[in-house]
Amino acid sequence: MSGEPSDEELEKLRQEKMEQLKEQQGGEGQAEAAEAQRQQAEAQKKAVLRQALTDGARKRLNTVQMSKPEFGEKVEQQVVALAQSGRLNGKVDEDQMKALLKELKPDKQSFNITRR
């Protein structure tokens, strides 16, 4: 026996390498599909918001998102849910947005410190 692999061993190694490459490509394809699906959902949400909010309400929501991103996202989700369920009568104007923001605003926590 010389130190060279036989044809059968070479073919087996090639097959294993091909399987590894297919698995890697499959993983990348899933990540790309998930990213595409996320972008599509984001675009759909923006379209619903565009239809459901007036310009003033949209500006107010954008201002809230810049200062408190988590709270802004929560308000967005609420508006989208209301619009998709059909509970919105017409577009949400700025006064209605103010009322919605007050309703969803978390209660402030107060701390009483007593000294001894």
PDB file as gemmi writes it, atoms N, CA and C in Angstrom:
CRYST1    1.000    1.000    1.000  90.00  90.00  90.00 P 1                      
ATOM      1  N   MET A   1       0.831  -1.174   0.000  1.00  0.00           N  
ATOM      2  CA  MET A   1       0.000   0.000   0.000  1.00  0.00           C  
ATOM      3  C   MET A   1       0.875   1.237   0.000  1.00  0.00           C  
ATOM      4  N   SER A   2       0.617   2.077  -0.955  1.00  0.00           N  
ATOM      5  CA  SER A   2       1.280   3.379  -0.938  1.00  0.00           C  
ATOM      6  C   SER A   2       0.482   4.269   0.003  1.00  0.00           C  
ATOM      7  N   GLY A   3       0.777   5.472   0.241  1.00  0.00           N  
ATOM      8  CA  GLY A   3       0.050   6.331   1.177  1.00  0.00           C  
ATOM      9  C   GLY A   3      -1.126   7.042   0.544  1.00  0.00           C  
ATOM     10  N   GLU A   4      -1.446   6.748  -0.713  1.00  0.00           N  
ATOM     11  CA  GLU A   4      -2.514   7.474  -1.398  1.00  0.00           C  
ATOM     12  C   GLU A   4      -3.862   6.817  -1.134  1.00  0.00           C  
ATOM     13  N   PRO A   5      -4.934   7.639  -0.982  1.00  0.00           N  
ATOM     14  CA  PRO A   5      -6.261   7.059  -0.766  1.00  0.00           C  
ATOM     15  C   PRO A   5      -6.800   6.452  -2.053  1.00  0.00           C  
ATOM     16  N   SER A   6      -7.632   5.472  -1.890  1.00  0.00           N  
ATOM     17  CA  SER A   6      -8.207   4.812  -3.055  1.00  0.00           C  
ATOM     18  C   SER A   6      -9.337   5.670  -3.630  1.00  0.00           C  
ATOM     19  N   ASP A   7      -9.815   5.267  -4.779  1.00  0.00           N  
ATOM     20  CA  ASP A   7     -10.905   5.992  -5.434  1.00  0.00           C  
ATOM     21  C   ASP A   7     -12.168   5.986  -4.576  1.00  0.00           C  
ATOM     22  N   GLU A   8     -12.432   4.875  -3.917  1.00  0.00           N  
ATOM     23  CA  GLU A   8     -13.618   4.783  -3.079  1.00  0.00           C  
ATOM     24  C   GLU A   8     -13.540   5.770  -1.915  1.00  0.00           C  
ATOM     25  N   GLU A   9     -12.365   5.863  -1.301  1.00  0.00           N  
ATOM     26  CA  GLU A   9     -12.193   6.787  -0.174  1.00  0.00           C  
ATOM     27  C   GLU A   9     -12.328   8.235  -0.636  1.00  0.00           C  
ATOM     28  N   LEU A  10     -11.782   8.551  -1.788  1.00  0.00           N  
ATOM     29  CA  LEU A  10     -11.896   9.901  -2.338  1.00  0.00           C  
ATOM     30  C   LEU A  10     -13.362  10.258  -2.609  1.00  0.00           C  
ATOM     31  N   GLU A  11     -14.086   9.332  -3.171  1.00  0.00           N  
ATOM     32  CA  GLU A  11     -15.496   9.575  -3.480  1.00  0.00           C  
ATOM     33  C   GLU A  11     -16.295   9.786  -2.197  1.00  0.00           C  
ATOM     34  N   LYS A  12     -15.982   8.991  -1.170  1.00  0.00           N  
ATOM     35  CA  LYS A  12     -16.669   9.137   0.110  1.00  0.00           C  
ATOM     36  C   LYS A  12     -16.384  10.507   0.716  1.00  0.00           C  
ATOM     37  N   LEU A  13     -15.138  10.974   0.661  1.00  0.00           N  
ATOM     38  CA  LEU A  13     -14.775  12.291   1.172  1.00  0.00           C  
ATOM     39  C   LEU A  13     -15.473  13.401   0.391  1.00  0.00           C  
ATOM     40  N   ARG A  14     -15.575  13.240  -0.911  1.00  0.00           N  
ATOM     41  CA  ARG A  14     -16.266  14.236  -1.741  1.00  0.00           C  
ATOM     42  C   ARG A  14     -17.736  14.336  -1.363  1.00  0.00           C  
ATOM     43  N   GLN A  15     -18.368  13.183  -1.154  1.00  0.00           N  
ATOM     44  CA  GLN A  15     -19.781  13.169  -0.785  1.00  0.00           C  
ATOM     45  C   GLN A  15     -20.010  13.869   0.565  1.00  0.00           C  
ATOM     46  N   GLU A  16     -19.127  13.593   1.529  1.00  0.00           N  
ATOM     47  CA  GLU A  16     -19.251  14.223   2.842  1.00  0.00           C  
ATOM     48  C   GLU A  16     -19.097  15.740   2.731  1.00  0.00           C  
ATOM     49  N   LYS A  17     -18.150  16.177   1.937  1.00  0.00           N  
ATOM     50  CA  LYS A  17     -17.922  17.609   1.743  1.00  0.00           C  
ATOM     51  C   LYS A  17     -19.134  18.268   1.069  1.00  0.00           C  
ATOM     52  N   MET A  18     -19.713  17.604   0.094  1.00  0.00           N  
ATOM     53  CA  MET A  18     -20.892  18.141  -0.583  1.00  0.00           C  
ATOM     54  C   MET A  18     -22.071  18.278   0.389  1.00  0.00           C  
ATOM     55  N   GLU A  19     -22.249  17.289   1.264  1.00  0.00           N  
ATOM     56  CA  GLU A  19     -23.321  17.349   2.246  1.00  0.00           C  
ATOM     57  C   GLU A  19     -23.118  18.514   3.208  1.00  0.00           C  
ATOM     58  N   GLN A  20     -21.871  18.725   3.623  1.00  0.00           N  
ATOM     59  CA  GLN A  20     -21.585  19.847   4.519  1.00  0.00           C  
ATOM     60  C   GLN A  20     -21.898  21.172   3.838  1.00  0.00           C  
ATOM     61  N   LEU A  21     -21.541  21.325   2.593  1.00  0.00           N  
ATOM     62  CA  LEU A  21     -21.812  22.565   1.867  1.00  0.00           C  
ATOM     63  C   LEU A  21     -23.312  22.802   1.705  1.00  0.00           C  
ATOM     64  N   LYS A  22     -24.057  21.732   1.423  1.00  0.00           N  
ATOM     65  CA  LYS A  22     -25.502  21.866   1.288  1.00  0.00           C  
ATOM     66  C   LYS A  22     -26.141  22.307   2.606  1.00  0.00           C  
ATOM     67  N   GLU A  23     -25.664  21.745   3.713  1.00  0.00           N  
ATOM     68  CA  GLU A  23     -26.197  22.121   5.025  1.00  0.00           C  
ATOM     69  C   GLU A  23     -25.910  23.585   5.325  1.00  0.00           C  
ATOM     70  N   GLN A  24     -24.704  24.045   5.002  1.00  0.00           N  
ATOM     71  CA  GLN A  24     -24.354  25.447   5.243  1.00  0.00           C  
ATOM     72  C   GLN A  24     -25.218  26.373   4.403  1.00  0.00           C  
ATOM     73  N   GLN A  25     -25.443  26.017   3.160  1.00  0.00           N  
ATOM     74  CA  GLN A  25     -26.263  26.845   2.293  1.00  0.00           C  
ATOM     75  C   GLN A  25     -27.717  26.837   2.759  1.00  0.00           C  
ATOM     76  N   GLY A  26     -28.176  25.727   3.253  1.00  0.00           N  
ATOM     77  CA  GLY A  26     -29.537  25.638   3.765  1.00  0.00           C  
ATOM     78  C   GLY A  26     -29.727  26.536   4.971  1.00  0.00           C  
ATOM     79  N   GLY A  27     -28.761  26.613   5.862  1.00  0.00           N  
ATOM     80  CA  GLY A  27     -28.824  27.486   7.026  1.00  0.00           C  
ATOM     81  C   GLY A  27     -28.850  28.941   6.628  1.00  0.00           C  
ATOM     82  N   GLU A  28     -28.060  29.307   5.640  1.00  0.00           N  
ATOM     83  CA  GLU A  28     -28.040  30.683   5.166  1.00  0.00           C  
ATOM     84  C   GLU A  28     -29.363  31.025   4.490  1.00  0.00           C  
ATOM     85  N   GLY A  29     -29.921  30.091   3.775  1.00  0.00           N  
ATOM     86  CA  GLY A  29     -31.190  30.315   3.096  1.00  0.00           C  
ATOM     87  C   GLY A  29     -32.318  30.559   4.094  1.00  0.00           C  
ATOM     88  N   GLN A  30     -32.289  29.849   5.209  1.00  0.00           N  
ATOM     89  CA  GLN A  30     -33.313  30.035   6.232  1.00  0.00           C  
ATOM     90  C   GLN A  30     -33.186  31.417   6.864  1.00  0.00           C  
ATOM     91  N   ALA A  31     -31.962  31.857   7.113  1.00  0.00           N  
ATOM     92  CA  ALA A  31     -31.750  33.178   7.698  1.00  0.00           C  
ATOM     93  C   ALA A  31     -32.229  34.267   6.739  1.00  0.00           C  
ATOM     94  N   GLU A  32     -31.944  34.089   5.455  1.00  0.00           N  
ATOM     95  CA  GLU A  32     -32.391  35.069   4.462  1.00  0.00           C  
ATOM     96  C   GLU A  32     -33.914  35.082   4.369  1.00  0.00           C  
ATOM     97  N   ALA A  33     -34.537  33.923   4.439  1.00  0.00           N  
ATOM     98  CA  ALA A  33     -35.997  33.844   4.377  1.00  0.00           C  
ATOM     99  C   ALA A  33     -36.622  34.510   5.597  1.00  0.00           C  
ATOM    100  N   ALA A  34     -36.030  34.296   6.769  1.00  0.00           N  
ATOM    101  CA  ALA A  34     -36.548  34.916   7.984  1.00  0.00           C  
ATOM    102  C   ALA A  34     -36.411  36.435   7.908  1.00  0.00           C  
ATOM    103  N   GLU A  35     -35.301  36.916   7.390  1.00  0.00           N  
ATOM    104  CA  GLU A  35     -35.085  38.356   7.243  1.00  0.00           C  
ATOM    105  C   GLU A  35     -36.083  38.948   6.250  1.00  0.00           C  
ATOM    106  N   ALA A  36     -36.323  38.259   5.156  1.00  0.00           N  
ATOM    107  CA  ALA A  36     -37.284  38.732   4.163  1.00  0.00           C  
ATOM    108  C   ALA A  36     -38.688  38.774   4.756  1.00  0.00           C  
ATOM    109  N   GLN A  37     -39.026  37.784   5.539  1.00  0.00           N  
ATOM    110  CA  GLN A  37     -40.344  37.729   6.170  1.00  0.00           C  
ATOM    111  C   GLN A  37     -40.491  38.869   7.182  1.00  0.00           C  
ATOM    112  N   ARG A  38     -39.428  39.173   7.928  1.00  0.00           N  
ATOM    113  CA  ARG A  38     -39.469  40.260   8.897  1.00  0.00           C  
ATOM    114  C   ARG A  38     -39.651  41.603   8.195  1.00  0.00           C  
ATOM    115  N   GLN A  39     -38.944  41.791   7.083  1.00  0.00           N  
ATOM    116  CA  GLN A  39     -39.060  43.035   6.324  1.00  0.00           C  
ATOM    117  C   GLN A  39     -40.463  43.186   5.736  1.00  0.00           C  
ATOM    118  N   GLN A  40     -41.035  42.089   5.286  1.00  0.00           N  
ATOM    119  CA  GLN A  40     -42.384  42.128   4.730  1.00  0.00           C  
ATOM    120  C   GLN A  40     -43.398  42.496   5.815  1.00  0.00           C  
ATOM    121  N   ALA A  41     -43.253  41.933   6.998  1.00  0.00           N  
ATOM    122  CA  ALA A  41     -44.162  42.251   8.101  1.00  0.00           C  
ATOM    123  C   ALA A  41     -44.022  43.720   8.502  1.00  0.00           C  
ATOM    124  N   GLU A  42     -42.803  44.226   8.508  1.00  0.00           N  
ATOM    125  CA  GLU A  42     -42.558  45.636   8.846  1.00  0.00           C  
ATOM    126  C   GLU A  42     -43.211  46.554   7.814  1.00  0.00           C  
ATOM    127  N   ALA A  43     -43.087  46.209   6.540  1.00  0.00           N  
ATOM    128  CA  ALA A  43     -43.694  47.013   5.477  1.00  0.00           C  
ATOM    129  C   ALA A  43     -45.219  46.994   5.585  1.00  0.00           C  
ATOM    130  N   GLN A  44     -45.775  45.849   5.915  1.00  0.00           N  
ATOM    131  CA  GLN A  44     -47.225  45.732   6.073  1.00  0.00           C  
ATOM    132  C   GLN A  44     -47.700  46.575   7.256  1.00  0.00           C  
ATOM    133  N   LYS A  45     -46.938  46.562   8.351  1.00  0.00           N  
ATOM    134  CA  LYS A  45     -47.299  47.350   9.526  1.00  0.00           C  
ATOM    135  C   LYS A  45     -47.273  48.839   9.196  1.00  0.00           C  
ATOM    136  N   LYS A  46     -46.255  49.274   8.471  1.00  0.00           N  
ATOM    137  CA  LYS A  46     -46.154  50.685   8.081  1.00  0.00           C  
ATOM    138  C   LYS A  46     -47.310  51.094   7.177  1.00  0.00           C  
ATOM    139  N   ALA A  47     -47.728  50.211   6.290  1.00  0.00           N  
ATOM    140  CA  ALA A  47     -48.851  50.515   5.394  1.00  0.00           C  
ATOM    141  C   ALA A  47     -50.147  50.673   6.198  1.00  0.00           C  
ATOM    142  N   VAL A  48     -50.359  49.811   7.171  1.00  0.00           N  
ATOM    143  CA  VAL A  48     -51.561  49.899   8.004  1.00  0.00           C  
ATOM    144  C   VAL A  48     -51.539  51.195   8.803  1.00  0.00           C  
ATOM    145  N   LEU A  49     -50.356  51.550   9.341  1.00  0.00           N  
ATOM    146  CA  LEU A  49     -50.251  52.792  10.106  1.00  0.00           C  
ATOM    147  C   LEU A  49     -50.500  54.007   9.218  1.00  0.00           C  
ATOM    148  N   ARG A  50     -50.014  53.972   7.985  1.00  0.00           N  
ATOM    149  CA  ARG A  50     -50.213  55.080   7.060  1.00  0.00           C  
ATOM    150  C   ARG A  50     -51.699  55.294   6.783  1.00  0.00           C  
ATOM    151  N   GLN A  51     -52.446  54.195   6.706  1.00  0.00           N  
ATOM    152  CA  GLN A  51     -53.875  54.286   6.438  1.00  0.00           C  
ATOM    153  C   GLN A  51     -54.660  54.700   7.680  1.00  0.00           C  
ATOM    154  N   ALA A  52     -54.187  54.327   8.856  1.00  0.00           N  
ATOM    155  CA  ALA A  52     -54.961  54.525  10.076  1.00  0.00           C  
ATOM    156  C   ALA A  52     -54.675  55.843  10.783  1.00  0.00           C  
ATOM    157  N   LEU A  53     -53.542  56.505  10.484  1.00  0.00           N  
ATOM    158  CA  LEU A  53     -53.152  57.708  11.217  1.00  0.00           C  
ATOM    159  C   LEU A  53     -53.139  58.935  10.315  1.00  0.00           C  
ATOM    160  N   THR A  54     -53.534  60.076  10.889  1.00  0.00           N  
ATOM    161  CA  THR A  54     -53.379  61.332  10.171  1.00  0.00           C  
ATOM    162  C   THR A  54     -51.925  61.781  10.293  1.00  0.00           C  
ATOM    163  N   ASP A  55     -51.559  62.840   9.589  1.00  0.00           N  
ATOM    164  CA  ASP A  55     -50.175  63.311   9.635  1.00  0.00           C  
ATOM    165  C   ASP A  55     -49.774  63.748  11.043  1.00  0.00           C  
ATOM    166  N   GLY A  56     -50.665  64.452  11.733  1.00  0.00           N  
ATOM    167  CA  GLY A  56     -50.357  64.908  13.091  1.00  0.00           C  
ATOM    168  C   GLY A  56     -50.155  63.745  14.049  1.00  0.00           C  
ATOM    169  N   ALA A  57     -51.000  62.730  13.937  1.00  0.00           N  
ATOM    170  CA  ALA A  57     -50.885  61.558  14.808  1.00  0.00           C  
ATOM    171  C   ALA A  57     -49.602  60.798  14.499  1.00  0.00           C  
ATOM    172  N   ARG A  58     -49.245  60.711  13.217  1.00  0.00           N  
ATOM    173  CA  ARG A  58     -48.019  60.018  12.831  1.00  0.00           C  
ATOM    174  C   ARG A  58     -46.792  60.747  13.375  1.00  0.00           C  
ATOM    175  N   LYS A  59     -46.814  62.081  13.324  1.00  0.00           N  
ATOM    176  CA  LYS A  59     -45.694  62.864  13.866  1.00  0.00           C  
ATOM    177  C   LYS A  59     -45.568  62.657  15.369  1.00  0.00           C  
ATOM    178  N   ARG A  60     -46.699  62.650  16.048  1.00  0.00           N  
ATOM    179  CA  ARG A  60     -46.665  62.454  17.497  1.00  0.00           C  
ATOM    180  C   ARG A  60     -46.127  61.067  17.838  1.00  0.00           C  
ATOM    181  N   LEU A  61     -46.549  60.064  17.096  1.00  0.00           N  
ATOM    182  CA  LEU A  61     -46.056  58.699  17.334  1.00  0.00           C  
ATOM    183  C   LEU A  61     -44.560  58.614  17.065  1.00  0.00           C  
ATOM    184  N   ASN A  62     -44.083  59.254  16.011  1.00  0.00           N  
ATOM    185  CA  ASN A  62     -42.644  59.257  15.718  1.00  0.00           C  
ATOM    186  C   ASN A  62     -41.856  59.944  16.824  1.00  0.00           C  
ATOM    187  N   THR A  63     -42.400  61.015  17.392  1.00  0.00           N  
ATOM    188  CA  THR A  63     -41.740  61.701  18.494  1.00  0.00           C  
ATOM    189  C   THR A  63     -41.637  60.786  19.708  1.00  0.00           C  
ATOM    190  N   VAL A  64     -42.708  60.075  19.993  1.00  0.00           N  
ATOM    191  CA  VAL A  64     -42.697  59.139  21.127  1.00  0.00           C  
ATOM    192  C   VAL A  64     -41.675  58.036  20.889  1.00  0.00           C  
ATOM    193  N   GLN A  65     -41.605  57.534  19.657  1.00  0.00           N  
ATOM    194  CA  GLN A  65     -40.664  56.451  19.361  1.00  0.00           C  
ATOM    195  C   GLN A  65     -39.218  56.912  19.513  1.00  0.00           C  
ATOM    196  N   MET A  66     -38.944  58.158  19.196  1.00  0.00           N  
ATOM    197  CA  MET A  66     -37.571  58.652  19.329  1.00  0.00           C  
ATOM    198  C   MET A  66     -37.165  58.752  20.792  1.00  0.00           C  
ATOM    199  N   SER A  67     -38.106  59.121  21.665  1.00  0.00           N  
ATOM    200  CA  SER A  67     -37.762  59.268  23.074  1.00  0.00           C  
ATOM    201  C   SER A  67     -37.870  57.955  23.843  1.00  0.00           C  
ATOM    202  N   LYS A  68     -38.880  57.157  23.509  1.00  0.00           N  
ATOM    203  CA  LYS A  68     -39.091  55.876  24.206  1.00  0.00           C  
ATOM    204  C   LYS A  68     -39.430  54.806  23.177  1.00  0.00           C  
ATOM    205  N   PRO A  69     -38.421  54.149  22.596  1.00  0.00           N  
ATOM    206  CA  PRO A  69     -38.662  53.191  21.512  1.00  0.00           C  
ATOM    207  C   PRO A  69     -39.578  52.021  21.899  1.00  0.00           C  
ATOM    208  N   GLU A  70     -39.421  51.491  23.106  1.00  0.00           N  
ATOM    209  CA  GLU A  70     -40.233  50.346  23.510  1.00  0.00           C  
ATOM    210  C   GLU A  70     -41.703  50.745  23.625  1.00  0.00           C  
ATOM    211  N   PHE A  71     -41.948  51.895  24.220  1.00  0.00           N  
ATOM    212  CA  PHE A  71     -43.314  52.376  24.381  1.00  0.00           C  
ATOM    213  C   PHE A  71     -43.924  52.706  23.016  1.00  0.00           C  
ATOM    214  N   GLY A  72     -43.134  53.298  22.134  1.00  0.00           N  
ATOM    215  CA  GLY A  72     -43.607  53.614  20.786  1.00  0.00           C  
ATOM    216  C   GLY A  72     -43.994  52.368  20.025  1.00  0.00           C  
ATOM    217  N   GLU A  73     -43.209  51.314  20.176  1.00  0.00           N  
ATOM    218  CA  GLU A  73     -43.515  50.031  19.517  1.00  0.00           C  
ATOM    219  C   GLU A  73     -44.817  49.455  20.062  1.00  0.00           C  
ATOM    220  N   LYS A  74     -45.021  49.579  21.368  1.00  0.00           N  
ATOM    221  CA  LYS A  74     -46.245  49.079  21.994  1.00  0.00           C  
ATOM    222  C   LYS A  74     -47.465  49.825  21.447  1.00  0.00           C  
ATOM    223  N   VAL A  75     -47.339  51.147  21.303  1.00  0.00           N  
ATOM    224  CA  VAL A  75     -48.448  51.951  20.772  1.00  0.00           C  
ATOM    225  C   VAL A  75     -48.719  51.580  19.322  1.00  0.00           C  
ATOM    226  N   GLU A  76     -47.648  51.392  18.539  1.00  0.00           N  
ATOM    227  CA  GLU A  76     -47.800  50.977  17.139  1.00  0.00           C  
ATOM    228  C   GLU A  76     -48.587  49.672  17.050  1.00  0.00           C  
ATOM    229  N   GLN A  77     -48.203  48.705  17.862  1.00  0.00           N  
ATOM    230  CA  GLN A  77     -48.878  47.410  17.847  1.00  0.00           C  
ATOM    231  C   GLN A  77     -50.354  47.557  18.203  1.00  0.00           C  
ATOM    232  N   GLN A  78     -50.649  48.443  19.152  1.00  0.00           N  
ATOM    233  CA  GLN A  78     -52.037  48.653  19.557  1.00  0.00           C  
ATOM    234  C   GLN A  78     -52.844  49.271  18.417  1.00  0.00           C  
ATOM    235  N   VAL A  79     -52.273  50.267  17.739  1.00  0.00           N  
ATOM    236  CA  VAL A  79     -52.975  50.918  16.632  1.00  0.00           C  
ATOM    237  C   VAL A  79     -53.208  49.924  15.496  1.00  0.00           C  
ATOM    238  N   VAL A  80     -52.200  49.116  15.188  1.00  0.00           N  
ATOM    239  CA  VAL A  80     -52.337  48.124  14.123  1.00  0.00           C  
ATOM    240  C   VAL A  80     -53.423  47.114  14.487  1.00  0.00           C  
ATOM    241  N   ALA A  81     -53.448  46.667  15.736  1.00  0.00           N  
ATOM    242  CA  ALA A  81     -54.462  45.707  16.170  1.00  0.00           C  
ATOM    243  C   ALA A  81     -55.862  46.313  16.066  1.00  0.00           C  
ATOM    244  N   LEU A  82     -56.006  47.575  16.469  1.00  0.00           N  
ATOM    245  CA  LEU A  82     -57.305  48.236  16.373  1.00  0.00           C  
ATOM    246  C   LEU A  82     -57.741  48.382  14.918  1.00  0.00           C  
ATOM    247  N   ALA A  83     -56.799  48.742  14.055  1.00  0.00           N  
ATOM    248  CA  ALA A  83     -57.129  48.928  12.642  1.00  0.00           C  
ATOM    249  C   ALA A  83     -57.511  47.602  11.986  1.00  0.00           C  
ATOM    250  N   GLN A  84     -56.779  46.541  12.293  1.00  0.00           N  
ATOM    251  CA  GLN A  84     -57.056  45.255  11.668  1.00  0.00           C  
ATOM    252  C   GLN A  84     -58.348  44.628  12.180  1.00  0.00           C  
ATOM    253  N   SER A  85     -58.722  44.946  13.410  1.00  0.00           N  
ATOM    254  CA  SER A  85     -59.962  44.392  13.949  1.00  0.00           C  
ATOM    255  C   SER A  85     -61.180  45.220  13.533  1.00  0.00           C  
ATOM    256  N   GLY A  86     -60.951  46.382  12.923  1.00  0.00           N  
ATOM    257  CA  GLY A  86     -62.050  47.208  12.450  1.00  0.00           C  
ATOM    258  C   GLY A  86     -62.672  48.080  13.515  1.00  0.00           C  
ATOM    259  N   ARG A  87     -61.991  48.281  14.629  1.00  0.00           N  
ATOM    260  CA  ARG A  87     -62.537  49.084  15.717  1.00  0.00           C  
ATOM    261  C   ARG A  87     -62.221  50.569  15.580  1.00  0.00           C  
ATOM    262  N   LEU A  88     -61.490  50.950  14.532  1.00  0.00           N  
ATOM    263  CA  LEU A  88     -61.209  52.363  14.305  1.00  0.00           C  
ATOM    264  C   LEU A  88     -62.249  52.936  13.350  1.00  0.00           C  
ATOM    265  N   ASN A  89     -62.825  54.052  13.733  1.00  0.00           N  
ATOM    266  CA  ASN A  89     -63.768  54.743  12.862  1.00  0.00           C  
ATOM    267  C   ASN A  89     -63.004  55.858  12.160  1.00  0.00           C  
ATOM    268  N   GLY A  90     -62.642  55.669  10.926  1.00  0.00           N  
ATOM    269  CA  GLY A  90     -61.860  56.665  10.203  1.00  0.00           C  
ATOM    270  C   GLY A  90     -60.414  56.644  10.646  1.00  0.00           C  
ATOM    271  N   LYS A  91     -59.740  57.770  10.427  1.00  0.00           N  
ATOM    272  CA  LYS A  91     -58.333  57.857  10.806  1.00  0.00           C  
ATOM    273  C   LYS A  91     -58.199  58.375  12.227  1.00  0.00           C  
ATOM    274  N   VAL A  92     -57.122  57.971  12.877  1.00  0.00           N  
ATOM    275  CA  VAL A  92     -56.820  58.453  14.226  1.00  0.00           C  
ATOM    276  C   VAL A  92     -56.166  59.820  14.074  1.00  0.00           C  
ATOM    277  N   ASP A  93     -56.782  60.845  14.702  1.00  0.00           N  
ATOM    278  CA  ASP A  93     -56.178  62.173  14.631  1.00  0.00           C  
ATOM    279  C   ASP A  93     -55.280  62.400  15.847  1.00  0.00           C  
ATOM    280  N   GLU A  94     -54.733  63.589  15.937  1.00  0.00           N  
ATOM    281  CA  GLU A  94     -53.759  63.862  16.987  1.00  0.00           C  
ATOM    282  C   GLU A  94     -54.384  63.798  18.384  1.00  0.00           C  
ATOM    283  N   ASP A  95     -55.619  64.280  18.537  1.00  0.00           N  
ATOM    284  CA  ASP A  95     -56.276  64.233  19.844  1.00  0.00           C  
ATOM    285  C   ASP A  95     -56.546  62.797  20.278  1.00  0.00           C  
ATOM    286  N   GLN A  96     -56.972  61.962  19.343  1.00  0.00           N  
ATOM    287  CA  GLN A  96     -57.194  60.549  19.668  1.00  0.00           C  
ATOM    288  C   GLN A  96     -55.879  59.869  20.015  1.00  0.00           C  
ATOM    289  N   MET A  97     -54.788  60.270  19.338  1.00  0.00           N  
ATOM    290  CA  MET A  97     -53.472  59.699  19.638  1.00  0.00           C  
ATOM    291  C   MET A  97     -53.041  60.095  21.044  1.00  0.00           C  
ATOM    292  N   LYS A  98     -53.303  61.340  21.436  1.00  0.00           N  
ATOM    293  CA  LYS A  98     -52.973  61.769  22.796  1.00  0.00           C  
ATOM    294  C   LYS A  98     -53.712  60.914  23.820  1.00  0.00           C  
ATOM    295  N   ALA A  99     -55.000  60.687  23.568  1.00  0.00           N  
ATOM    296  CA  ALA A  99     -55.800  59.877  24.490  1.00  0.00           C  
ATOM    297  C   ALA A  99     -55.268  58.447  24.560  1.00  0.00           C  
ATOM    298  N   LEU A 100     -54.893  57.902  23.409  1.00  0.00           N  
ATOM    299  CA  LEU A 100     -54.353  56.537  23.384  1.00  0.00           C  
ATOM    300  C   LEU A 100     -53.024  56.467  24.133  1.00  0.00           C  
ATOM    301  N   LEU A 101     -52.185  57.479  23.962  1.00  0.00           N  
ATOM    302  CA  LEU A 101     -50.902  57.507  24.666  1.00  0.00           C  
ATOM    303  C   LEU A 101     -51.109  57.596  26.175  1.00  0.00           C  
ATOM    304  N   LYS A 102     -52.076  58.404  26.605  1.00  0.00           N  
ATOM    305  CA  LYS A 102     -52.359  58.501  28.043  1.00  0.00           C  
ATOM    306  C   LYS A 102     -52.854  57.172  28.591  1.00  0.00           C  
ATOM    307  N   GLU A 103     -53.698  56.498  27.801  1.00  0.00           N  
ATOM    308  CA  GLU A 103     -54.258  55.223  28.240  1.00  0.00           C  
ATOM    309  C   GLU A 103     -53.183  54.149  28.367  1.00  0.00           C  
ATOM    310  N   LEU A 104     -52.235  54.130  27.433  1.00  0.00           N  
ATOM    311  CA  LEU A 104     -51.207  53.086  27.427  1.00  0.00           C  
ATOM    312  C   LEU A 104     -49.986  53.436  28.277  1.00  0.00           C  
ATOM    313  N   LYS A 105     -49.917  54.678  28.722  1.00  0.00           N  
ATOM    314  CA  LYS A 105     -48.754  55.113  29.501  1.00  0.00           C  
ATOM    315  C   LYS A 105     -48.648  54.296  30.782  1.00  0.00           C  
ATOM    316  N   PRO A 106     -47.480  53.783  31.070  1.00  0.00           N  
ATOM    317  CA  PRO A 106     -47.340  52.997  32.304  1.00  0.00           C  
ATOM    318  C   PRO A 106     -47.453  53.908  33.531  1.00  0.00           C  
ATOM    319  N   ASP A 107     -47.974  53.351  34.587  1.00  0.00           N  
ATOM    320  CA  ASP A 107     -48.088  54.107  35.830  1.00  0.00           C  
ATOM    321  C   ASP A 107     -46.699  54.437  36.344  1.00  0.00           C  
ATOM    322  N   LYS A 108     -46.569  55.646  36.827  1.00  0.00           N  
ATOM    323  CA  LYS A 108     -45.267  56.042  37.370  1.00  0.00           C  
ATOM    324  C   LYS A 108     -45.082  55.386  38.727  1.00  0.00           C  
ATOM    325  N   GLN A 109     -43.862  55.005  38.959  1.00  0.00           N  
ATOM    326  CA  GLN A 109     -43.554  54.427  40.250  1.00  0.00           C  
ATOM    327  C   GLN A 109     -43.039  55.544  41.145  1.00  0.00           C  
ATOM    328  N   SER A 110     -43.537  55.586  42.349  1.00  0.00           N  
ATOM    329  CA  SER A 110     -43.048  56.594  43.284  1.00  0.00           C  
ATOM    330  C   SER A 110     -42.373  55.874  44.448  1.00  0.00           C  
ATOM    331  N   PHE A 111     -41.343  56.503  44.935  1.00  0.00           N  
ATOM    332  CA  PHE A 111     -40.592  55.929  46.034  1.00  0.00           C  
ATOM    333  C   PHE A 111     -40.624  56.908  47.197  1.00  0.00           C  
ATOM    334  N   ASN A 112     -40.961  56.414  48.358  1.00  0.00           N  
ATOM    335  CA  ASN A 112     -40.930  57.234  49.572  1.00  0.00           C  
ATOM    336  C   ASN A 112     -39.724  56.822  50.376  1.00  0.00           C  
ATOM    337  N   ILE A 113     -38.875  57.776  50.625  1.00  0.00           N  
ATOM    338  CA  ILE A 113     -37.668  57.501  51.413  1.00  0.00           C  
ATOM    339  C   ILE A 113     -37.831  58.161  52.762  1.00  0.00           C  
ATOM    340  N   THR A 114     -37.753  57.371  53.794  1.00  0.00           N  
ATOM    341  CA  THR A 114     -37.850  57.919  55.151  1.00  0.00           C  
ATOM    342  C   THR A 114     -36.489  57.800  55.824  1.00  0.00           C  
ATOM    343  N   ARG A 115     -36.129  58.873  56.473  1.00  0.00           N  
ATOM    344  CA  ARG A 115     -34.836  58.879  57.176  1.00  0.00           C  
ATOM    345  C   ARG A 115     -35.084  58.632  58.648  1.00  0.00           C  
ATOM    346  N   ARG A 116     -34.147  57.996  59.260  1.00  0.00           N  
ATOM    347  CA  ARG A 116     -34.273  57.705  60.687  1.00  0.00           C  
ATOM    348  C   ARG A 116     -33.414  58.616  61.492  1.00  0.00           C  
TER     349      ARG A 116                                                      
END                                                                             
